[in-house]
Amino acid sequence: MRALCVLHDALSETGLIGAALRDQGWHVDELVVVPADRHASPDVEASFPDSSAYDLLVPMGAPWSAGLDDGRIGRWLAPELEWLADAVAAGGAVFGICFGAQALARALGGSVGRAAHPEIGWVRIDSVVPELIEAGPWFQWHFDRFTLPPGAVELARNSVAVQAYQVGRSLGVQFHPEVTAAGIARWVDNGGAEQARALGIDPVDVLAEADLQAEAAQRRAAALVGAYLAKVFPG
């Protein structure tokens, strides 16, 4: 089985989700959309491979908005939305994470806009199906929220946003099950510290909690992937 993880920027990682898929015997490819030298000017040309070459597409997070940054990233965002929509229409499976979940929702007819309150840090959620989506805590770093596309089933939420949904064989999660302590440190070191402080959050506390959560986060990510592959992916 083959999965393609779409890393929208060079700071992203397949992390715990990539590791969990590999542990399940999957071959995991990675596609970086915006290279490191274009981070400040991310409107690059990008091509996406034939989705039928993969059993699972995993569009991951990004520092941009899947609904409000069309002018900055439109040259690859619009093609990605079409690519995701076509994959789902053809019976393919998508596991969208944060930006990827928002992009999938938009591709299938939902919308993306600013959340009333950003979320940065470790957050517990209310799950309708705890055997698939645990309550967490899950790591969050987002400023936007999405509306469910037609036909989607809400699986989890909190007071800020829908946190998980299912459309056919596809799953979208607003949180970051993939992220490691090292990945969080990269985000903090590359503009995240300023974002956190602007919200009254001490980035030192975020990093300390990442270390404390590391072992449990790995377990939760593995359980999420295992449950998704067993309960949703087969269709």
C-alpha angles and dihedrals in degrees: 000000000000130000129187116209111201109211104194094195135022093249092063125094138196084229119156094355093054090047092049092051091049090049087056089056098260126144108231123203123188129216118192110203103185113034121218094258091057098048092111093046103034100167093109131152111256135177125204122211126241103288091213088070088070134058092209136022117205112191106188139194130307139185089238133076120260089208109029106036100064090126092056101041104017096118089069103018096064093049090047092052090051091046092053093046092050092048093053092044089054091054096261126144128243128188105194121194123199103306086019092054090048092048091049091049091050093045090055096048105279126115138237126215143147117301118232089239128021118231122220120164139020113335135178118222137199110250127198090195108034090173086068105024113032120210089246134170089246126184115253133190111162142119098191138065133200137219118231116262118235112288095017121135118218111231103174141002145163134200092284105047151334103287103192139009141172130220112180107299092349130095130194125194126186094206130072111252090163100059123111129199088257091052092051089050090055091053091048091050093049103056099304095104091061092047091051095047090050087061094046093257119135108225089208088064091048091054093045091052090048089059091048092049097044099102095040091046090056091051093048093049092050091048091049093051092045093049093045092051091047102041109025111018097062089061 
